[in-house]
Amino acid sequence: MLSQAQINSIADQINAKVDLPFLGENQEKQMLLTILGQVGGLVGKVVPQKYQAMLGDPQQGIDKKEADEVGKNLLSQITSSVNMDMFGSVGKNIASTFVESIVSGLQKGGKV
């Protein structure tokens, strides 16, 4: 569902906010890319088909309330489908930053 460029962009956003102990920036990004490869597949299952093209087009979009609802459903799917426990609270930050990126991309003017 997400292109490699979109996954890289989200990984950079998360990497700027999250610090994984004992890993350098490049190692963090590689780990994030692996995680996002798994999580990115959920976007196609959770984000309605009619909204998926909006993630790459800032001219299209839905209102914040509707985007937040999609984000809430996506976060619920992530937390129930992907084991982020080994990252502790950092895992929650990774998941929430990912969802924030998707929610922002769904709104007019936003792009993932």
C-alpha positions as CSV (number, residue, x, y, z in Angstrom):
1,M,0.0,0.0,0.0
2,L,2.7,2.5,0.9
3,S,5.5,3.2,-1.5
4,Q,9.1,2.8,-0.5
5,A,9.5,6.6,-0.7
6,Q,6.6,7.0,1.7
7,I,8.0,4.4,4.1
8,N,11.4,6.1,4.0
9,S,9.7,9.5,4.8
10,I,7.8,8.1,7.7
11,A,10.9,6.3,9.0
12,D,12.7,9.6,9.0
13,Q,9.9,11.3,10.9
14,I,9.9,8.6,13.5
15,N,13.7,8.5,13.7
16,A,13.7,12.2,14.5
17,K,11.3,11.6,17.4
18,V,12.4,8.3,18.8
19,D,15.8,7.1,20.2
20,L,16.4,3.4,20.3
21,P,19.1,2.8,23.0
22,F,22.4,1.3,21.9
23,L,21.7,1.9,18.2
24,G,23.2,4.4,15.9
25,E,21.0,6.5,13.6
26,N,21.6,4.2,10.6
27,Q,20.8,1.1,12.6
28,E,17.7,2.8,14.0
29,K,16.5,3.6,10.5
30,Q,17.1,0.1,9.3
31,M,15.1,-1.3,12.2
32,L,12.3,1.2,11.6
33,L,12.2,0.3,7.9
34,T,11.8,-3.3,8.9
35,I,9.0,-2.5,11.3
36,L,7.3,-0.2,8.8
37,G,7.4,-2.9,6.2
38,Q,5.2,-5.0,8.4
39,V,3.0,-2.1,9.7
40,G,2.6,-0.6,6.2
41,G,0.6,-3.5,5.0
42,L,-2.1,-2.7,7.6
43,V,-2.7,0.7,5.9
44,G,-4.2,-1.1,2.9
45,K,-6.5,-3.1,5.2
46,V,-7.6,-0.3,7.5
47,V,-7.6,2.9,5.4
48,P,-10.6,2.8,3.1
49,Q,-9.7,2.3,-0.6
50,K,-11.2,5.7,-1.5
51,Y,-8.7,7.4,0.8
52,Q,-5.6,5.6,-0.1
53,A,-4.7,7.8,-3.1
54,M,-4.9,10.9,-0.8
55,L,-1.7,9.8,1.0
56,G,0.3,10.9,-2.0
57,D,-1.7,13.9,-3.2
58,P,-1.8,17.0,-1.1
59,Q,-4.6,18.4,-3.3
60,Q,-7.0,15.8,-2.0
61,G,-8.0,15.2,1.6
62,I,-10.6,14.6,4.2
63,D,-11.4,16.6,7.3
64,K,-9.4,16.2,10.5
65,K,-12.2,14.5,12.4
66,E,-12.6,11.8,9.7
67,A,-8.8,11.4,9.4
68,D,-8.5,11.0,13.2
69,E,-11.1,8.3,13.1
70,V,-9.2,6.4,10.4
71,G,-6.0,6.9,12.6
72,K,-7.7,5.5,15.7
73,N,-8.7,2.4,13.8
74,L,-5.2,2.1,12.3
75,L,-3.6,2.4,15.8
76,S,-5.9,-0.2,17.2
77,Q,-5.0,-2.6,14.4
78,I,-1.3,-1.9,14.9
79,T,-1.4,-2.5,18.6
80,S,-3.3,-5.8,18.2
81,S,-1.4,-7.1,15.2
82,V,2.3,-6.1,15.8
83,N,4.2,-7.0,18.9
84,M,5.9,-3.8,19.9
85,D,6.4,-4.9,23.5
86,M,10.1,-5.5,23.1
87,F,10.5,-1.7,22.5
88,G,8.5,-0.7,25.6
89,S,7.3,2.9,25.5
90,V,9.4,3.5,22.4
91,G,7.2,1.0,20.6
92,K,4.2,3.1,21.4
93,N,5.9,6.2,20.1
94,I,6.8,4.4,16.9
95,A,3.2,3.4,16.4
96,S,1.7,6.7,17.3
97,T,4.1,8.7,15.1
98,F,3.4,6.3,12.2
99,V,-0.4,6.9,12.7
100,E,0.2,10.7,13.0
101,S,2.0,10.6,9.6
102,I,-0.9,8.8,8.0
103,V,-3.6,11.0,9.6
104,S,-1.7,14.1,8.4
105,G,-1.3,12.6,4.9
106,L,-5.1,12.0,4.7
107,Q,-5.9,15.7,5.2
108,K,-5.9,18.3,2.4
109,G,-2.4,19.7,2.1
110,G,-0.8,16.7,3.7
111,K,1.4,14.1,2.0
112,V,3.1,11.0,3.2
